[in-house]
Amino acid sequence: MDEYIIAVYMDGQAEQLKTYAPSEFEAMDSMVTLEGVDEVINIVRTKDNKSWSVDHLNLEKLRELRGLVGSEIDIIEALREKTWN
């Protein structure tokens, strides 16, 4: 689990949020779940200062897509039950 600092706009104000996630994708997903986040600017992994710029990301579309996903717990359980070759 890595620490990420994410520059965002919330209610028109620039803010920096901190989250912990196993990858930059999950860190971004955590911003998608926060309705108060209007825009994501960039993501920085603090352990090595690796940075990702986020340009023209449609949070509303991602939120819509995320809403189509059923229970994450059900998905994880189904994956755990699968026999992997």
N, C-alpha and C positions, 0 to 999 in steps of 0.2 A: 504494500500500500504506500503510495507516494503522496506527498503534499503538493498541491497546485494552488497558485494564486491566479485568479481569473479577473481580468479587467472587464467590467460590464457597465451598462447604463441601466439605472433603475429610476423610474419616475423622472427621467430627464437629467439625472445627476450621475456623474462618473463615480463609480465605486470599485473597490477591490474586495473580492470575496475569496475565502480560503475553503478548500475542500480536500478530502482525502479519497483517492481512487486508485485502482490498479493500473489504469492507463488514461491517456488524454481523452479517449473516447468516452469513458465513464465519467470523467471530470466534466466534459461537455454535457453529457446526459443529465448530470445533476443540475446544471443551469437550465436545461430544458424544463425540468420539473418545477423550477421556481417561477411562478407566475409573475412575480414582481420584476423579473429581469426582462428588459425591453430589447437589449442588444448585447452581444458578446463581442469584445474587441480582440482580446488575445488571452492565451493560456500560457503560464510559465510553470514548469516542473521545478520545484525549488532545489532538489538535490543536485542538479547539474545545470540549472538555469536554461534548459532547453525551452524554446519558445515557439508557439504556433500562432500565427495571425489568423484571425477569423474574419473574412471579408464577405459581406453580402449573404450572411447566413439567415435563412428564413425560419426564425424560431416558431412562428405560428404553424408552419407546415410540419416542423419536427414535432411540435406538441400534438398536432392532429394525428400524425403517424404513431406517436407513442401511445395515444389513446386507443389505437386499434390493437395494441398488444394486450392480451389478457393478463391474468395474474402472473407476475414475474416468479412468484413462488411455484406456481404450477409448471412453468417452463423449466425452472431449475430442477424440480422433482422429476419431470419427464426425462430430462437429460441425464440425471443421476441413475435412473432406472434403465436407461438404454445400455445394451451390451456393445462395447466399443471393441472393434477389431484392431 
